[in-house]
Amino acid sequence: MDIGDQFSLEHLLFKERVCRTCGKTKDLISDFYLTRKNKRGHPSAYAYECKECTIMRVVASRLADKILDRWEYPDW
């Protein structure tokens, strides 16, 4: 039994993934955050939202929270 019959090269190499937010195809290792440290290197251990979209989402939610925190009761 040959080991090449059991595994293909695709199982050993990292692939590209499509971001669920922006829909662009990006490199799995450099453009997606690792979410599970115990499965390092496994494609399911990476997020489905790219780093850029994650940063934009977090910044937008933090700005929205700051705007709500600044609200004061009107001085009549």
LONU-31953 format. One record per residue: residue in one letter; chain; z, y, x of N, C-alpha, C in turn. Coordinates in nm, 4 decimals. Example, Ala and Ser with C-alpha at 12.3 -4.5 7.8 and 13.67 -1.06 7.14 Angstrom:
<pts>
(pt A, A, (0.7800, -0.5690, 1.3190), (0.7800, -0.4500, 1.2300), (0.7800, -0.3300, 1.3200))
(pt S, A, (0.7080, -0.2250, 1.2850), (0.7140, -0.1060, 1.3670), (0.7870, 0.0030, 1.2900))
</pts>
This chain:
<pts>
(pt M, A, (0.0000, -0.1175, 0.0843), (0.0000, 0.0000, 0.0000), (0.0000, 0.1252, 0.0898))
(pt D, A, (-0.0936, 0.2108, 0.0662), (-0.1092, 0.3324, 0.1450), (-0.0304, 0.4459, 0.0799))
(pt I, A, (0.0369, 0.5247, 0.1618), (0.1147, 0.6368, 0.1071), (0.0229, 0.7439, 0.0494))
(pt G, A, (-0.0991, 0.7509, 0.0968), (-0.1958, 0.8466, 0.0435), (-0.2338, 0.8173, -0.1004))
(pt D, A, (-0.2192, 0.6926, -0.1418), (-0.2478, 0.6579, -0.2805), (-0.1382, 0.7058, -0.3749))
(pt Q, A, (-0.0174, 0.7171, -0.3249), (0.0948, 0.7548, -0.4098), (0.1088, 0.9058, -0.4262))
(pt F, A, (0.0754, 0.9816, -0.3227), (0.0918, 1.1261, -0.3262), (-0.0400, 1.1932, -0.2929))
(pt S, A, (-0.0663, 1.3007, -0.3624), (-0.1836, 1.3803, -0.3270), (-0.1365, 1.5016, -0.2471))
(pt L, A, (-0.2293, 1.5713, -0.1878), (-0.1959, 1.6871, -0.1060), (-0.1371, 1.7992, -0.1911))
(pt E, A, (-0.1727, 1.8051, -0.3195), (-0.1219, 1.9103, -0.4074), (0.0286, 1.8997, -0.4271))
(pt H, A, (0.0845, 1.7797, -0.4201), (0.2283, 1.7635, -0.4374), (0.3058, 1.8183, -0.3179))
(pt L, A, (0.2435, 1.8238, -0.2032), (0.3121, 1.8680, -0.0829), (0.2946, 2.0169, -0.0558))
(pt L, A, (0.1911, 2.0776, -0.1092), (0.1648, 2.2192, -0.0864), (0.2092, 2.3015, -0.2063))
(pt F, A, (0.2481, 2.4240, -0.1800), (0.2863, 2.5133, -0.2877), (0.1618, 2.5707, -0.3533))
(pt K, A, (0.1715, 2.5941, -0.4803), (0.0579, 2.6428, -0.5567), (0.0790, 2.7879, -0.5952))
(pt E, A, (-0.0178, 2.8386, -0.6635), (-0.0063, 2.9717, -0.7199), (0.0406, 2.9575, -0.8632))
(pt R, A, (0.0991, 3.0632, -0.9148), (0.1504, 3.0602, -1.0514), (0.1056, 3.1865, -1.1229))
(pt V, A, (0.0873, 3.1756, -1.2532), (0.0498, 3.2896, -1.3361), (0.1774, 3.3518, -1.3913))
(pt C, A, (0.1932, 3.4811, -1.3724), (0.3100, 3.5532, -1.4233), (0.3020, 3.5609, -1.5751))
(pt R, A, (0.4121, 3.5322, -1.6417), (0.4140, 3.5362, -1.7882), (0.4080, 3.6784, -1.8421))
(pt T, A, (0.4484, 3.7765, -1.7644), (0.4518, 3.9137, -1.8118), (0.3187, 3.9855, -1.7906))
(pt C, A, (0.2696, 3.9845, -1.6675), (0.1465, 4.0590, -1.6374), (0.0215, 3.9724, -1.6448))
(pt G, A, (0.0354, 3.8413, -1.6369), (-0.0779, 3.7515, -1.6482), (-0.1606, 3.7353, -1.5223))
(pt K, A, (-0.1140, 3.7882, -1.4102), (-0.1865, 3.7779, -1.2834), (-0.1450, 3.6510, -1.2098))
(pt T, A, (-0.2391, 3.5933, -1.1358), (-0.2107, 3.4753, -1.0546), (-0.1624, 3.5214, -0.9183))
(pt K, A, (-0.0433, 3.4725, -0.8782), (0.0171, 3.5153, -0.7525), (0.0719, 3.3947, -0.6780))
(pt D, A, (0.1002, 3.4146, -0.5493), (0.1546, 3.3101, -0.4646), (0.2967, 3.2763, -0.5082))
(pt L, A, (0.3278, 3.1486, -0.5155), (0.4563, 3.1040, -0.5678), (0.5727, 3.1454, -0.4784))
(pt I, A, (0.5610, 3.1287, -0.3490), (0.6735, 3.1528, -0.2591), (0.7001, 3.3014, -0.2378))
(pt S, A, (0.5984, 3.3788, -0.2144), (0.6203, 3.5187, -0.1778), (0.6316, 3.6119, -0.2981))
(pt D, A, (0.5801, 3.5734, -0.4139), (0.5762, 3.6653, -0.5273), (0.6675, 3.6280, -0.6430))
(pt F, A, (0.7438, 3.5200, -0.6327), (0.8348, 3.4791, -0.7395), (0.9726, 3.4536, -0.6812))
(pt Y, A, (1.0771, 3.4849, -0.7597), (1.2141, 3.4624, -0.7143), (1.2515, 3.3155, -0.7267))
(pt L, A, (1.3309, 3.2675, -0.6324), (1.3846, 3.1326, -0.6360), (1.5064, 3.1346, -0.7281))
(pt T, A, (1.5073, 3.0527, -0.8333), (1.6159, 3.0553, -0.9303), (1.7149, 2.9412, -0.9121))
(pt R, A, (1.6719, 2.8306, -0.8565), (1.7610, 2.7169, -0.8350), (1.7609, 2.6817, -0.6869))
(pt K, A, (1.8714, 2.6990, -0.6215), (1.8782, 2.6775, -0.4773), (1.8824, 2.5299, -0.4406))
(pt N, A, (1.9301, 2.4456, -0.5313), (1.9407, 2.3043, -0.4975), (1.8059, 2.2332, -0.5010))
(pt K, A, (1.7030, 2.2941, -0.5574), (1.5693, 2.2351, -0.5619), (1.4727, 2.3183, -0.4791))
(pt R, A, (1.5150, 2.3581, -0.3624), (1.4337, 2.4442, -0.2759), (1.2998, 2.3782, -0.2470))
(pt G, A, (1.1946, 2.4521, -0.2705), (1.0620, 2.4022, -0.2422), (0.9937, 2.3380, -0.3618))
(pt H, A, (1.0680, 2.3072, -0.4648), (1.0080, 2.2463, -0.5834), (0.9556, 2.3581, -0.6730))
(pt P, A, (0.8352, 2.3458, -0.7263), (0.7773, 2.4543, -0.8060), (0.8602, 2.4940, -0.9278))
(pt S, A, (0.9362, 2.4017, -0.9861), (1.0157, 2.4368, -1.1034), (1.1382, 2.5192, -1.0673))
(pt A, A, (1.1679, 2.5354, -0.9385), (1.2835, 2.6130, -0.8956), (1.2538, 2.7622, -0.8902))
(pt Y, A, (1.1313, 2.8016, -0.9150), (1.0924, 2.9418, -0.9096), (1.0778, 3.0000, -1.0494))
(pt A, A, (1.1021, 3.1297, -1.0622), (1.0939, 3.1989, -1.1905), (0.9491, 3.2045, -1.2390))
(pt Y, A, (0.9317, 3.2313, -1.3664), (0.7988, 3.2424, -1.4250), (0.7531, 3.3869, -1.4377))
(pt E, A, (0.8389, 3.4797, -1.3970), (0.8065, 3.6214, -1.3975), (0.8037, 3.6682, -1.2526))
(pt C, A, (0.6980, 3.7361, -1.2114), (0.6837, 3.7768, -1.0714), (0.7887, 3.8825, -1.0350))
(pt K, A, (0.8036, 3.9049, -0.9057), (0.9044, 3.9981, -0.8562), (0.8801, 4.1398, -0.9068))
(pt E, A, (0.7554, 4.1825, -0.9077), (0.7231, 4.3191, -0.9516), (0.7602, 4.3407, -1.0979))
(pt C, A, (0.7271, 4.2447, -1.1834), (0.7585, 4.2569, -1.3259), (0.9092, 4.2500, -1.3492))
(pt T, A, (0.9782, 4.1683, -1.2710), (1.1238, 4.1584, -1.2834), (1.1891, 4.2908, -1.2469))
(pt I, A, (1.1428, 4.3523, -1.1385), (1.1986, 4.4804, -1.0953), (1.1740, 4.5875, -1.2010))
(pt M, A, (1.0531, 4.5938, -1.2555), (1.0228, 4.6932, -1.3586), (1.1088, 4.6718, -1.4835))
(pt R, A, (1.1320, 4.5465, -1.5221), (1.2132, 4.5154, -1.6400), (1.3582, 4.5576, -1.6197))
(pt V, A, (1.4125, 4.5292, -1.5023), (1.5520, 4.5638, -1.4738), (1.5704, 4.7146, -1.4656))
(pt V, A, (1.4791, 4.7834, -1.4001), (1.4886, 4.9294, -1.3890), (1.4801, 4.9940, -1.5268))
(pt A, A, (1.3889, 4.9473, -1.6100), (1.3750, 5.0036, -1.7443), (1.5004, 4.9814, -1.8281))
(pt S, A, (1.5606, 4.8635, -1.8171), (1.6810, 4.8380, -1.8958), (1.7992, 4.9200, -1.8443))
(pt R, A, (1.8076, 4.9423, -1.7141), (1.9162, 5.0240, -1.6595), (1.8998, 5.1703, -1.6977))
(pt L, A, (1.7762, 5.2191, -1.7009), (1.7527, 5.3569, -1.7440), (1.7883, 5.3736, -1.8902))
(pt A, A, (1.7573, 5.2756, -1.9719), (1.7909, 5.2820, -2.1144), (1.9420, 5.2833, -2.1334))
(pt D, A, (2.0153, 5.2075, -2.0529), (2.1608, 5.2065, -2.0618), (2.2197, 5.3406, -2.0197))
(pt K, A, (2.1625, 5.4050, -1.9181), (2.2128, 5.5349, -1.8734), (2.1906, 5.6417, -1.9790))
(pt I, A, (2.0784, 5.6358, -2.0472), (2.0500, 5.7336, -2.1522), (2.1507, 5.7187, -2.2653))
(pt L, A, (2.1845, 5.5961, -2.3016), (2.2831, 5.5748, -2.4075), (2.4225, 5.6158, -2.3636))
(pt D, A, (2.4545, 5.6024, -2.2354), (2.5861, 5.6409, -2.1858), (2.6036, 5.7922, -2.1851))
(pt R, A, (2.4980, 5.8678, -2.1715), (2.5068, 6.0140, -2.1658), (2.5215, 6.0778, -2.3039))
(pt W, A, (2.4992, 6.0014, -2.4058), (2.5040, 6.0579, -2.5403), (2.6456, 6.1039, -2.5708))
(pt E, A, (2.6580, 6.2225, -2.6231), (2.7882, 6.2775, -2.6600), (2.7836, 6.3204, -2.8055))
(pt Y, A, (2.8992, 6.3242, -2.8632), (2.9085, 6.3697, -3.0022), (2.8759, 6.5183, -3.0058))
(pt P, A, (2.7937, 6.5614, -3.1007), (2.7561, 6.7044, -3.1032), (2.8771, 6.7959, -3.1252))
(pt D, A, (2.8794, 6.9040, -3.0524), (2.9890, 7.0008, -3.0633), (2.9539, 7.0991, -3.1747))
(pt W, A, (3.0253, 7.0899, -3.2856), (2.9962, 7.1765, -3.4019), (3.0861, 7.2919, -3.4047))
</pts>
